[in-house]
Amino acid sequence: MAPGLAGTLGAIPLYLAVRPFGWPAVAAAALVLTLIGVWAAGVVERQLAVKDPQIVCIDEVAGVFVTWTAAPMTWTGLVAGVVLFRLFDQFKPWPARVAERRLGGGLGVMGDDVIAGLWGVAVLLVLRRLIGMDGWP
């Protein structure tokens, strides 16, 4: 749990740098982080001969960025994104757990976190519709 939380919190400075450019920039960053993460996590996994090594944290960074694509560009949105992503990353609702178990290499390392991020997006979009908060994308 600690490496995952550290990776998630470590993403905040990059998010704060990208956030002024709007949700498309956050989405672009999520995509770039995911693509780099698939490659890098695969390399580390092969070199260490360990499935989903805990020293890899780019999966959490990419996953929380996915969630932030639907968050308001506010401190509340930042915190909501972190909380929702960590919740879904811990519980791994379908198909996140399936992706974690069945996909190999970097795709397996990154897949469950990106899916957890998508669950965070779904909840934020529902909240956006129900609450109608200003600042939601």
C-alpha positions in Angstrom: 0.0 0.0 0.0 2.8 2.5 0.9 4.5 2.4 -2.6 1.1 2.9 -4.3 0.2 5.9 -2.1 3.7 7.3 -2.6 3.4 7.0 -6.3 -0.1 8.6 -6.2 1.0 11.5 -4.1 4.2 11.9 -6.1 2.1 12.6 -9.1 0.7 15.8 -7.6 3.5 18.2 -8.6 3.3 17.1 -12.3 -0.5 17.4 -12.1 -0.2 21.0 -10.8 2.1 21.8 -13.6 -0.2 20.3 -16.3 -3.6 21.4 -14.8 -3.5 25.0 -16.0 -3.7 23.8 -19.6 -7.0 22.0 -18.9 -8.3 18.5 -18.9 -7.0 17.7 -22.5 -3.5 18.3 -21.2 -4.2 16.1 -18.2 -5.6 13.4 -20.6 -2.5 13.7 -22.8 -0.2 13.3 -19.8 -2.2 10.3 -18.7 -1.7 8.7 -22.1 2.0 9.5 -22.3 2.6 8.2 -18.7 0.7 5.0 -19.6 2.7 4.4 -22.7 6.0 5.1 -21.1 4.9 3.0 -18.1 4.1 -0.1 -20.2 7.6 0.0 -21.6 9.4 0.9 -18.4 7.5 -1.5 -16.1 8.1 -4.3 -18.6 11.8 -3.7 -18.6 12.0 -3.6 -14.8 9.8 -6.7 -14.5 12.1 -8.6 -16.8 15.3 -7.4 -15.2 14.1 -8.2 -11.6 12.2 -11.4 -12.7 9.4 -10.3 -10.4 5.7 -9.8 -11.4 4.5 -6.2 -10.8 7.6 -5.1 -8.8 6.7 -2.6 -6.0 9.5 -0.3 -7.0 7.5 0.6 -10.1 5.2 3.5 -9.3 4.5 5.0 -12.7 1.4 2.8 -12.8 -0.1 4.8 -9.9 1.0 8.1 -11.5 -0.8 7.2 -14.8 -3.8 5.8 -13.0 -4.4 8.9 -10.9 -3.9 11.1 -14.0 -6.7 9.1 -15.7 -9.0 9.9 -12.8 -8.0 13.6 -12.8 -9.2 13.9 -16.4 -12.7 14.1 -15.0 -11.9 16.0 -11.8 -12.6 19.7 -11.4 -9.5 21.8 -11.7 -9.6 22.7 -8.0 -8.0 21.4 -4.8 -11.3 19.5 -4.1 -11.0 17.9 -7.5 -7.3 17.0 -6.8 -8.2 15.4 -3.5 -11.3 13.6 -4.9 -9.2 12.2 -7.7 -6.6 10.8 -5.2 -9.1 9.3 -2.9 -11.2 7.7 -5.6 -8.2 6.4 -7.5 -6.7 4.9 -4.3 -10.0 3.3 -3.4 -10.4 1.6 -6.7 -6.7 0.7 -6.9 -7.0 -1.1 -3.5 -10.3 -2.9 -4.3 -9.6 -3.5 -8.0 -13.2 -3.8 -9.3 -13.8 -5.7 -12.5 -12.0 -5.8 -14.8 -9.0 -4.4 -12.9 -8.2 -7.6 -11.0 -8.6 -9.6 -14.2 -6.2 -7.3 -16.0 -3.7 -7.6 -13.2 -3.8 -11.4 -13.2 -4.0 -12.1 -16.9 -2.0 -9.5 -18.7 1.7 -9.9 -18.6 4.7 -7.6 -18.6 4.3 -3.9 -18.5 0.7 -4.1 -19.8 -0.2 -6.1 -16.7 1.6 -3.7 -14.4 -0.2 -0.7 -15.9 -3.5 -2.2 -16.8 -5.1 -2.6 -13.4 -4.2 1.0 -12.4 -5.5 2.5 -15.6 -8.7 0.6 -15.1 -8.9 1.8 -11.5 -8.4 5.3 -12.9 -11.3 4.8 -15.3 -13.5 3.7 -12.4 -12.6 7.0 -10.7 -13.6 8.8 -13.9 -17.0 7.1 -13.9 -17.7 8.1 -10.3 -16.5 11.7 -10.9 -18.7 12.0 -14.0 -21.8 10.7 -12.1 -21.0 13.2 -9.3 -20.7 15.9 -11.9 -24.1 15.1 -13.2 -25.7 14.8 -9.7 -24.1 17.7 -8.0 -23.5 20.0 -11.0 -20.5 21.6 -9.4 -18.8 24.5 -11.1 -15.4 23.8 -12.5 -16.1 20.2 -13.6 -14.9 19.5 -17.2 
